[in-house]
């Protein structure tokens, strides 16, 4: 959503997608919702939002009806984040396309570039693949995940469509009924999992930590 400068001393007037003054009561489009989801993701990657706030605002953006609903989600974020635009580039070539852990752990989180196909094998260990602030390389990202007597958790943002195949692959119960409709061109995360005496779990929220006593 662009903005025009009304001249020195004059406030900026937002412009709607098709031109003309932007009304807060106007219905939001899928493109506008996607833009706000991206801004929320950027703020999460910068550490401005915690896990719960990121999840709540992303879901709220996907169900927003008007421009006013979207603006509320960005009201306390700095102008640079709220201005939209493309996400900052991820330095380097990312973690590669393979990760193998033998009685150890695989950890990927934060701002990282996800290849279109990523293979993870964990043997008597654990895996944590956090995609909520990640940059996807294409419209479809395939995760081939093998968990042998292990638990591998894949955290995905609510704004992606998840497809699961294989054995021992589960999805968090709270994520089964999203309550909103994703756009037809939403990114797809395809998980092809194989778990032996273990599990490959897909979730949008980190598991709750037990309270300290």
C-alpha positions as CSV (number, residue, x, y, z in Angstrom):
1,X,0.0,0.0,0.0
2,X,1.6,3.1,-1.2
3,X,1.5,6.6,0.3
4,X,1.7,10.1,-1.2
5,X,3.4,13.1,0.3
6,X,0.9,16.0,0.5
7,X,3.7,18.6,0.6
8,X,5.7,20.2,3.4
9,X,3.9,20.2,6.7
10,X,1.0,18.1,5.2
11,X,0.3,14.6,6.5
12,X,0.8,11.6,4.3
13,X,-2.4,10.2,2.8
14,X,-2.5,6.4,2.3
15,X,-3.6,5.3,-1.2
16,X,-5.6,2.2,-1.8
17,X,-4.5,-0.5,-4.2
18,X,-6.6,0.9,-7.1
19,X,-5.9,4.5,-6.4
20,X,-7.8,7.1,-4.3
21,X,-7.9,7.7,-0.6
22,X,-7.7,4.6,1.6
23,X,-10.6,4.0,3.9
24,X,-10.2,2.2,7.2
25,X,-13.6,0.6,6.7
26,X,-12.7,-0.8,3.2
27,X,-12.6,-4.6,3.0
28,X,-9.0,-5.9,3.0
29,X,-7.7,-8.0,0.1
30,X,-5.7,-11.2,0.2
31,X,-2.7,-9.3,-1.0
32,X,-3.0,-6.8,1.8
33,X,-3.4,-9.5,4.3
34,X,-0.3,-11.2,3.0
35,X,1.7,-8.0,3.2
36,X,0.8,-7.6,6.9
37,X,1.7,-11.3,7.6
38,X,5.1,-10.6,6.1
39,X,5.5,-7.5,8.3
40,X,4.6,-9.4,11.4
41,X,7.1,-12.1,10.4
42,X,9.8,-9.5,10.0
43,X,9.1,-8.1,13.4
44,X,9.2,-11.6,14.9
45,X,12.6,-12.2,13.3
46,X,13.9,-8.9,14.7
47,X,12.8,-10.0,18.2
48,X,10.0,-7.4,18.5
49,X,7.3,-10.1,19.0
50,X,7.4,-13.2,21.2
51,X,6.0,-16.6,20.1
52,X,2.5,-16.0,21.3
53,X,2.3,-12.5,19.8
54,X,3.5,-13.7,16.5
55,X,1.0,-16.5,16.3
56,X,-1.9,-14.3,17.5
57,X,-1.1,-11.5,15.0
58,X,-0.5,-13.8,12.1
59,X,-3.9,-15.5,12.6
60,X,-5.6,-12.1,13.1
61,X,-4.1,-10.8,9.9
62,X,-5.4,-13.9,8.0
63,X,-8.9,-13.3,9.3
64,X,-8.9,-9.5,9.0
65,X,-11.9,-8.0,7.3
66,X,-11.0,-4.3,6.9
67,X,-8.0,-2.0,6.7
68,X,-8.6,-0.9,10.3
69,X,-8.2,-4.5,11.4
70,X,-4.9,-4.7,9.7
71,X,-3.6,-1.4,10.9
72,X,-4.3,-2.4,14.5
73,X,-1.8,-5.3,14.2
74,X,1.0,-2.9,13.2
75,X,0.2,0.1,15.5
76,X,3.0,-0.6,18.0
77,X,5.7,-1.6,15.4
78,X,8.3,0.9,14.2
79,X,7.7,2.7,10.9
80,X,10.4,0.7,9.1
81,X,8.6,-2.6,9.8
82,X,5.2,-1.2,9.3
83,X,6.2,0.3,5.9
84,X,6.2,-3.1,4.3
85,X,8.6,-4.0,1.5
86,X,10.6,-7.1,0.9
87,X,12.2,-9.0,3.7
88,X,15.9,-8.5,4.4
89,X,18.1,-10.8,2.5
90,X,19.6,-13.8,4.3
91,X,23.4,-13.8,4.2
92,X,25.2,-16.8,2.9
93,X,23.8,-19.9,1.4
94,X,21.8,-21.1,4.4
95,X,22.4,-24.4,6.2
96,X,22.5,-26.6,3.1
97,X,20.1,-29.3,2.1
98,X,20.9,-32.0,4.6
99,X,21.1,-32.3,8.4
100,X,22.1,-35.6,10.1
101,X,22.3,-36.1,13.9
102,X,23.6,-39.3,15.5
103,X,22.7,-39.2,19.2
104,X,22.7,-35.4,19.0
105,X,20.4,-32.6,17.9
106,X,19.5,-30.7,14.7
107,X,18.5,-27.1,15.4
108,X,17.4,-24.5,12.8
109,X,15.6,-21.3,13.8
110,X,15.6,-17.6,13.2
111,X,16.1,-16.0,9.8
112,X,17.4,-18.8,7.5
113,X,17.0,-19.6,3.9
114,X,15.1,-22.9,3.4
115,X,15.9,-24.8,0.2
116,X,13.1,-26.2,-1.9
117,X,14.0,-29.7,-0.6
118,X,15.5,-30.3,2.9
119,X,16.4,-33.7,4.3
120,X,16.8,-34.4,8.0
121,X,17.8,-37.7,9.6
122,X,17.9,-38.0,13.4
123,X,19.1,-41.1,15.2
124,X,18.4,-41.3,18.9
125,X,18.4,-37.6,19.2
126,X,16.0,-34.7,18.6
127,X,15.3,-32.2,15.9
128,X,13.9,-28.6,15.9
129,X,13.1,-26.9,12.6
130,X,11.6,-23.5,13.2
131,X,10.3,-22.0,9.9
132,X,8.3,-19.1,11.4
133,X,10.9,-16.5,10.5
134,X,12.5,-18.4,7.7
135,X,12.7,-17.4,4.0
136,X,11.3,-20.1,1.7
137,X,13.1,-20.5,-1.6
138,X,10.0,-21.4,-3.6
139,X,6.2,-21.8,-3.5
140,X,6.6,-25.5,-2.4
141,X,9.2,-26.6,0.2
142,X,9.6,-30.4,0.8
143,X,10.9,-31.7,4.0
144,X,12.1,-35.3,4.0
145,X,12.4,-36.2,7.7
146,X,13.5,-39.5,9.3
147,X,13.2,-39.9,13.1
148,X,14.7,-43.1,14.5
149,X,13.8,-43.3,18.2
150,X,13.7,-39.6,18.1
151,X,11.3,-36.6,18.0
152,X,11.5,-34.0,15.3
153,X,9.4,-30.9,15.6
154,X,8.7,-28.7,12.6
155,X,7.3,-25.3,13.5
156,X,5.5,-23.6,10.6
157,X,3.8,-20.2,10.4
158,X,0.0,-20.2,10.2
159,X,0.2,-18.5,6.8
160,X,1.4,-21.7,5.0
161,X,-0.5,-24.7,3.8
162,X,0.8,-28.0,5.2
163,X,0.7,-31.4,3.4
164,X,1.8,-34.5,5.2
165,X,2.7,-38.0,4.0
166,X,4.5,-40.9,5.4
167,X,4.5,-42.9,8.7
168,X,4.6,-41.4,12.2
169,X,3.8,-37.9,11.1
170,X,1.4,-35.9,13.3
171,X,0.0,-32.4,13.4
172,X,-0.9,-30.5,16.6
173,X,-4.6,-30.8,17.5
174,X,-4.9,-27.0,17.9
175,X,-3.7,-26.6,14.3
176,X,-6.1,-29.0,12.6
177,X,-9.0,-26.5,12.3
178,X,-7.4,-23.1,11.5
179,X,-10.6,-21.2,11.3
180,X,-9.5,-19.2,8.3
181,X,-9.1,-19.6,4.6
182,X,-5.6,-19.5,3.1
183,X,-5.3,-17.9,-0.3
184,X,-4.9,-20.3,-3.3
185,X,-1.3,-19.2,-3.8
186,X,-0.2,-19.6,-0.1
187,X,3.2,-21.3,0.3
188,X,3.1,-25.1,0.7
189,X,5.2,-27.0,3.2
190,X,5.2,-30.7,2.2
191,X,6.5,-33.0,5.0
192,X,7.4,-36.6,3.9
193,X,8.2,-38.2,7.2
194,X,9.2,-41.6,8.5
195,X,9.4,-42.2,12.3
196,X,10.4,-45.5,14.0
197,X,9.6,-45.5,17.7
198,X,9.5,-41.8,17.4
199,X,7.5,-39.0,15.8
200,X,7.6,-36.2,13.3
201,X,5.4,-33.4,14.5
202,X,4.2,-30.3,12.7
203,X,2.9,-27.4,14.8
204,X,2.5,-23.6,14.6
205,X,3.1,-23.1,18.3
206,X,6.0,-24.2,20.4
207,X,5.1,-26.8,23.1
208,X,4.3,-25.3,26.5
209,X,7.2,-25.5,28.9
210,X,6.4,-26.8,32.4
211,X,6.1,-24.2,35.1
212,X,9.1,-23.8,37.4
213,X,8.5,-24.8,41.0
